[in-house]
Amino acid sequence: MRSASRWRSAARTDAGKVRSRNEDAFLDSPRQGLWVVADGMGGHQGGDIASQLIVASLAELPVQADFDARLTGIRQCLHWLNRRLGQELTVVAGRSDSIMGSTVVALLVEGKRAACVWAGDSRCYLWRGQRLYQLSKDHSFQQQLMDEQDYSAEQARAHPSAHALTRAVGAAEQLTLDVLELEVHASDVFLLCSDGLYQGLTCDALGSALSQSAPHVALARLFDVALRGSARDNLTAVVIRQ
């Protein structure tokens, strides 16, 4: 049995209270040691197709013995999908000006090694030692304003283009992925989620949910709190722990 199989996880997606279509997708595969959340770009034609294609393609990757080879495979798959979404599927859609894209955040775990790979504003969090860490950094105009223009979080959030993405699979000819590798600790809990989930939750609410002993309990608490709010966007989350 693969060491990754000692991980337990739970996943859920919901259209939310406003949108009629759910453009989020997820992969929950503890036996592969691989989990993914993809958020199709809202308002663009085929956002749900893009997110589902990303998840299905990553699910089909071979489970190799070497962690580095698997990580390379994930990156190569996403680059191939970026080209496919940017070329073939746009032409099939019959509109040269349409964009078929999606965010992606993936977590790969093997033994004591873990890697988070992402493009866009879907996030990876780590709950360790009763502290919450945001491992991914948003590829959004809001984050860019904070990094390059010294905007405060409040100022950047108020900008009319705050939620515009600066990176996504299928959004540009060249895809740049961020990768963060880390060593796993025994009591680590990971959360992958789309922006529709974390935007409605405080850090305290996230931490309180992730401190629960079972992934399905943590997941239920996250969605309970999020769906008591406005839930204007699709919500997706995957909770992973040993």
ZILINTA-V944628 format. One record per residue. N is the residue number from 1. RES is the residue in one letter. NEAR is the number of other ideal C-beta (glycine too) atoms within 8 Angstrom. D_LAST is the distance of its C-alpha to the last C-alpha in Angstrom with 1 decimal. Layout:
n:N res:RES near:NEAR d_last:D_LAST
n:N res:RES near:NEAR d_last:D_LAST
This chain:
n:1 res:M near:3 d_last:15.0
n:2 res:R near:8 d_last:13.4
n:3 res:S near:8 d_last:10.6
n:4 res:A near:12 d_last:9.1
n:5 res:S near:9 d_last:9.0
n:6 res:R near:5 d_last:6.0
n:7 res:W near:11 d_last:4.3
n:8 res:R near:9 d_last:5.7
n:9 res:S near:12 d_last:8.4
n:10 res:A near:12 d_last:11.9
n:11 res:A near:12 d_last:15.0
n:12 res:R near:8 d_last:18.5
n:13 res:T near:12 d_last:21.9
n:14 res:D near:11 d_last:25.1
n:15 res:A near:8 d_last:28.6
n:16 res:G near:12 d_last:29.1
n:17 res:K near:6 d_last:32.5
n:18 res:V near:7 d_last:34.8
n:19 res:R near:11 d_last:34.1
n:20 res:S near:3 d_last:35.2
n:21 res:R near:6 d_last:33.1
n:22 res:N near:9 d_last:29.4
n:23 res:E near:14 d_last:29.1
n:24 res:D near:15 d_last:25.3
n:25 res:A near:15 d_last:23.1
n:26 res:F near:14 d_last:19.4
n:27 res:L near:12 d_last:17.4
n:28 res:D near:9 d_last:14.2
n:29 res:S near:9 d_last:13.5
n:30 res:P near:12 d_last:10.0
n:31 res:R near:7 d_last:12.3
n:32 res:Q near:8 d_last:14.1
n:33 res:G near:14 d_last:11.2
n:34 res:L near:15 d_last:13.5
n:35 res:W near:16 d_last:13.8
n:36 res:V near:16 d_last:17.2
n:37 res:V near:17 d_last:19.3
n:38 res:A near:18 d_last:23.1
n:39 res:D near:18 d_last:25.8
n:40 res:G near:16 d_last:29.3
n:41 res:M near:17 d_last:32.0
n:42 res:G near:9 d_last:33.6
n:43 res:G near:4 d_last:37.3
n:44 res:H near:11 d_last:37.4
n:45 res:Q near:8 d_last:38.4
n:46 res:G near:11 d_last:35.6
n:47 res:G near:15 d_last:32.6
n:48 res:D near:11 d_last:30.7
n:49 res:I near:10 d_last:31.8
n:50 res:A near:18 d_last:30.5
n:51 res:S near:15 d_last:27.0
n:52 res:Q near:10 d_last:26.8
n:53 res:L near:11 d_last:28.2
n:54 res:I near:16 d_last:25.6
n:55 res:V near:13 d_last:22.7
n:56 res:A near:8 d_last:24.5
n:57 res:S near:11 d_last:25.5
n:58 res:L near:14 d_last:22.1
n:59 res:A near:11 d_last:20.8
n:60 res:E near:5 d_last:23.6
n:61 res:L near:11 d_last:23.0
n:62 res:P near:4 d_last:22.8
n:63 res:V near:7 d_last:19.7
n:64 res:Q near:7 d_last:21.2
n:65 res:A near:3 d_last:20.2
n:66 res:D near:6 d_last:20.9
n:67 res:F near:10 d_last:18.5
n:68 res:D near:6 d_last:21.6
n:69 res:A near:9 d_last:23.4
n:70 res:R near:13 d_last:20.7
n:71 res:L near:12 d_last:20.7
n:72 res:T near:8 d_last:24.5
n:73 res:G near:11 d_last:24.4
n:74 res:I near:14 d_last:22.6
n:75 res:R near:11 d_last:25.2
n:76 res:Q near:8 d_last:28.1
n:77 res:C near:11 d_last:27.1
n:78 res:L near:16 d_last:27.1
n:79 res:H near:10 d_last:30.4
n:80 res:W near:9 d_last:31.9
n:81 res:L near:13 d_last:30.9
n:82 res:N near:13 d_last:32.5
n:83 res:R near:8 d_last:35.7
n:84 res:R near:10 d_last:35.6
n:85 res:L near:16 d_last:35.1
n:86 res:G near:10 d_last:37.7
n:87 res:Q near:8 d_last:40.3
n:88 res:E near:7 d_last:40.2
n:89 res:L near:13 d_last:38.7
n:90 res:T near:13 d_last:40.8
n:91 res:V near:8 d_last:43.9
n:92 res:V near:6 d_last:42.9
n:93 res:A near:10 d_last:42.5
n:94 res:G near:4 d_last:46.2
n:95 res:R near:7 d_last:45.9
n:96 res:S near:5 d_last:46.2
n:97 res:D near:3 d_last:45.1
n:98 res:S near:10 d_last:41.9
n:99 res:I near:9 d_last:38.5
n:100 res:M near:15 d_last:35.6
n:101 res:G near:13 d_last:32.5
n:102 res:S near:18 d_last:28.9
n:103 res:T near:17 d_last:26.3
n:104 res:V near:16 d_last:23.1
n:105 res:V near:16 d_last:19.8
n:106 res:A near:14 d_last:17.4
n:107 res:L near:14 d_last:14.0
n:108 res:L near:13 d_last:13.7
n:109 res:V near:12 d_last:11.0
n:110 res:E near:11 d_last:12.0
n:111 res:G near:7 d_last:11.1
n:112 res:K near:4 d_last:11.4
n:113 res:R near:10 d_last:13.4
n:114 res:A near:12 d_last:12.9
n:115 res:A near:12 d_last:15.9
n:116 res:C near:13 d_last:16.9
n:117 res:V near:14 d_last:20.2
n:118 res:W near:15 d_last:22.4
n:119 res:A near:13 d_last:25.9
n:120 res:G near:16 d_last:27.1
n:121 res:D near:12 d_last:25.7
n:122 res:S near:15 d_last:22.5
n:123 res:R near:15 d_last:19.9
n:124 res:C near:14 d_last:16.5
n:125 res:Y near:14 d_last:15.3
n:126 res:L near:12 d_last:12.8
n:127 res:W near:15 d_last:12.2
n:128 res:R near:9 d_last:12.3
n:129 res:G near:4 d_last:14.3
n:130 res:Q near:5 d_last:15.6
n:131 res:R near:7 d_last:17.0
n:132 res:L near:10 d_last:16.9
n:133 res:Y near:8 d_last:17.6
n:134 res:Q near:8 d_last:19.0
n:135 res:L near:10 d_last:18.3
n:136 res:S near:12 d_last:20.8
n:137 res:K near:6 d_last:24.4
n:138 res:D near:9 d_last:26.4
n:139 res:H near:13 d_last:29.1
n:140 res:S near:13 d_last:31.5
n:141 res:F near:12 d_last:35.0
n:142 res:Q near:12 d_last:33.8
n:143 res:Q near:13 d_last:31.7
n:144 res:Q near:10 d_last:34.6
n:145 res:L near:13 d_last:37.0
n:146 res:M near:12 d_last:34.9
n:147 res:D near:6 d_last:34.6
n:148 res:E near:6 d_last:38.2
n:149 res:Q near:7 d_last:40.4
n:150 res:D near:4 d_last:38.9
n:151 res:Y near:9 d_last:38.4
n:152 res:S near:6 d_last:36.5
n:153 res:A near:7 d_last:33.5
n:154 res:E near:6 d_last:35.9
n:155 res:Q near:9 d_last:38.7
n:156 res:A near:13 d_last:36.6
n:157 res:R near:8 d_last:35.1
n:158 res:A near:6 d_last:38.7
n:159 res:H near:11 d_last:39.8
n:160 res:P near:3 d_last:40.8
n:161 res:S near:6 d_last:38.9
n:162 res:A near:12 d_last:35.7
n:163 res:H near:9 d_last:33.4
n:164 res:A near:7 d_last:35.0
n:165 res:L near:13 d_last:32.7
n:166 res:T near:8 d_last:33.7
n:167 res:R near:10 d_last:31.4
n:168 res:A near:14 d_last:30.1
n:169 res:V near:17 d_last:30.0
n:170 res:G near:14 d_last:33.6
n:171 res:A near:10 d_last:35.1
n:172 res:A near:8 d_last:37.0
n:173 res:E near:3 d_last:38.3
n:174 res:Q near:5 d_last:36.0
n:175 res:L near:10 d_last:32.3
n:176 res:T near:6 d_last:30.7
n:177 res:L near:10 d_last:26.9
n:178 res:D near:10 d_last:25.0
n:179 res:V near:9 d_last:22.1
n:180 res:L near:9 d_last:19.9
n:181 res:E near:6 d_last:18.0
n:182 res:L near:9 d_last:15.7
n:183 res:E near:6 d_last:13.9
n:184 res:V near:10 d_last:10.1
n:185 res:H near:6 d_last:9.5
n:186 res:A near:5 d_last:7.1
n:187 res:S near:8 d_last:6.8
n:188 res:D near:11 d_last:7.3
n:189 res:V near:13 d_last:7.5
n:190 res:F near:14 d_last:9.8
n:191 res:L near:17 d_last:12.7
n:192 res:L near:17 d_last:15.3
n:193 res:C near:15 d_last:18.5
n:194 res:S near:15 d_last:22.2
n:195 res:D near:13 d_last:24.8
n:196 res:G near:16 d_last:25.9
n:197 res:L near:14 d_last:22.8
n:198 res:Y near:10 d_last:22.6
n:199 res:Q near:7 d_last:26.4
n:200 res:G near:11 d_last:26.6
n:201 res:L near:12 d_last:24.0
n:202 res:T near:5 d_last:24.4
n:203 res:C near:7 d_last:21.9
n:204 res:D near:6 d_last:21.9
n:205 res:A near:10 d_last:21.1
n:206 res:L near:15 d_last:18.2
n:207 res:G near:12 d_last:16.8
n:208 res:S near:8 d_last:17.6
n:209 res:A near:13 d_last:15.7
n:210 res:L near:13 d_last:12.5
n:211 res:S near:9 d_last:12.7
n:212 res:Q near:8 d_last:12.4
n:213 res:S near:3 d_last:9.9
n:214 res:A near:8 d_last:9.4
n:215 res:P near:11 d_last:9.4
n:216 res:H near:8 d_last:12.9
n:217 res:V near:9 d_last:14.2
n:218 res:A near:16 d_last:13.5
n:219 res:L near:14 d_last:15.1
n:220 res:A near:8 d_last:18.0
n:221 res:R near:11 d_last:18.7
n:222 res:L near:17 d_last:18.8
n:223 res:F near:13 d_last:21.3
n:224 res:D near:8 d_last:23.2
n:225 res:V near:12 d_last:24.1
n:226 res:A near:13 d_last:24.7
n:227 res:L near:11 d_last:26.9
n:228 res:R near:5 d_last:28.9
n:229 res:G near:8 d_last:30.0
n:230 res:S near:6 d_last:32.2
n:231 res:A near:13 d_last:29.6
n:232 res:R near:8 d_last:32.2
n:233 res:D near:12 d_last:29.9
n:234 res:N near:14 d_last:27.4
n:235 res:L near:17 d_last:23.9
n:236 res:T near:17 d_last:20.6
n:237 res:A near:16 d_last:17.0
n:238 res:V near:16 d_last:13.6
n:239 res:V near:17 d_last:10.5
n:240 res:I near:15 d_last:7.2
n:241 res:R near:11 d_last:3.8
n:242 res:Q near:7 d_last:0.0
